[in-house]
């Protein structure tokens, strides 16, 4: 059974779910995410429009609404973005604070995108680290 799957009928809370899915991959900090992007990784911003408009964008990040993420990044999908060329693609998912992105990265990994991870602390950590932001 992979991380995030339930082995019984007992419900779990979101905090436990996050622990389980995060155990399945290595998350990255802002500097590591920037270095990964410089090396060709795809930064994917899943924040909703209001947050992007309020706080800005990471230059070069691909914006994909969370509800479209799997369809846009599945290399075998009929609705994929041009960047979704391979299951070997390195992907760093960015949400606002690093919670939803963990669940999103776990979902991408279920599609075979085994190099998907997320940014610890999300966009807010990126900005707090003084990394570039487009307003």
C-alpha positions as MATLAB code, in Angstrom:
seq = 'XXXXXXXXXXXXXXXXXXXXXXXXXXXXXXXXXXXXXXXXXXXXXXXXXXXXXXXXXXXXXXXXXXXXXXXXXXXXXXXXXXXXXXXXXXXXXXXXXXXXXXXXXXXXXXXXXXXXXXXXXXXXXXXXXXXXXXX';
ca = [
       0.000    0.000    0.000;
       1.406    3.406   -0.934;
       1.565    6.464    1.274;
      -1.788    8.156    1.583;
      -3.893    5.013    1.081;
      -6.072    3.774    3.896;
      -5.706    0.216    5.130;
      -9.010    0.027    6.971;
     -12.303    1.709    7.491;
     -11.253    4.093   10.245;
     -11.265    7.731    9.153;
      -8.152    9.831    9.519;
      -7.816   13.580    9.873;
      -6.134   15.887    7.400;
      -3.052   16.246    9.598;
      -2.478   12.482    9.514;
      -3.143   12.383    5.777;
      -0.496   15.072    5.238;
       2.010   13.103    7.312;
       1.328    9.996    5.263;
       1.548   11.576    1.812;
       4.615   13.620    2.719;
       6.385   10.433    3.820;
       6.255    9.354    0.182;
       8.553   12.055   -1.223;
      11.207   14.610   -0.346;
       9.845   18.147   -0.186;
      11.999   21.136   -1.150;
      12.604   24.562    0.338;
      12.550   27.828   -1.596;
      16.252   27.817   -2.537;
      16.058   24.169   -3.641;
      12.954   24.927   -5.705;
      14.702   27.851   -7.407;
      17.727   25.652   -8.140;
      15.493   22.891   -9.478;
      13.763   25.375  -11.791;
      17.149   26.606  -13.007;
      17.990   22.968  -13.798;
      14.812   22.491  -15.826;
      12.201   21.502  -13.243;
       8.690   22.752  -13.818;
       7.359   25.005  -11.046;
       3.573   24.723  -11.012;
       1.561   27.352   -9.170;
      -1.831   25.952   -8.112;
      -2.982   28.980   -6.096;
      -6.341   30.410   -6.998;
      -6.565   33.633   -8.996;
      -7.293   35.942   -6.051;
      -4.050   34.941   -4.308;
      -2.023   35.276   -7.502;
      -3.474   38.733   -8.118;
      -2.890   39.811   -4.519;
       0.624   38.432   -4.022;
       2.114   38.062   -7.491;
       3.673   35.215   -9.441;
       6.909   33.279   -9.471;
       8.587   34.211  -12.768;
       8.496   31.282  -15.164;
       6.075   29.207  -13.092;
       3.277   27.455  -14.914;
      -0.111   28.456  -13.497;
      -2.557   25.543  -13.350;
      -5.666   25.714  -11.217;
      -5.744   22.861   -8.699;
      -8.900   21.336  -10.181;
      -7.136   20.958  -13.561;
      -3.717   19.826  -12.337;
      -3.840   16.111  -13.137;
      -5.386   16.692  -16.558;
      -2.787   19.282  -17.505;
       0.316   17.414  -16.285;
      -0.476   13.830  -17.277;
       1.876   13.145  -20.217;
      -0.662   10.666  -21.586;
      -3.628   13.005  -21.142;
      -5.563   14.558  -23.972;
      -5.678   17.918  -22.139;
      -2.019   18.140  -21.156;
       0.041   21.308  -21.365;
       2.968   21.349  -23.814;
       5.448   21.047  -20.928;
       3.999   17.669  -19.867;
       6.280   15.642  -22.100;
       7.364   12.770  -19.873;
       6.653   10.897  -16.657;
      10.280   11.677  -15.771;
       9.533   15.421  -15.595;
      10.661   17.061  -12.351;
       7.721   19.028  -10.948;
       7.599   21.304   -7.912;
       4.028   22.164   -6.940;
       3.478   25.522   -5.245;
       0.392   26.489   -3.267;
       0.055   29.411   -0.884;
       1.535   27.906    2.296;
       2.607   24.354    1.446;
      -0.397   22.249    2.424;
      -2.555   21.742   -0.668;
       0.616   21.339   -2.721;
       1.564   18.218   -0.752;
      -1.747   16.573   -1.615;
      -1.398   17.714   -5.229;
       2.136   16.289   -5.521;
       0.918   12.979   -4.085;
      -1.828   12.892   -6.696;
       0.677   13.532   -9.505;
       2.854   10.737   -8.156;
      -0.146    8.385   -8.413;
      -0.167    9.201  -12.144;
       3.434    8.014  -12.418;
       5.052   11.438  -12.128;
       7.469   10.066   -9.535;
       9.663   13.187   -9.473;
       6.795   15.429   -8.359;
       7.254   17.197   -5.038;
       6.135   20.416   -3.413;
       7.535   23.605   -1.942;
       7.723   23.674    1.850;
       5.874   26.793    2.971;
       4.522   27.457   -0.514;
       4.558   30.818   -2.240;
       4.768   32.633    1.087;
       8.085   30.908    1.874;
       9.370   31.706   -1.639;
       8.579   35.378   -1.152;
       9.933   35.456    2.427;
      13.219   34.003    1.093;
      13.575   37.072   -1.137;
      13.238   35.102   -4.356;
      11.837   36.846   -7.456;
       8.141   37.675   -7.618;
       6.310   39.368  -10.482;
       3.596   41.741   -9.318;
];
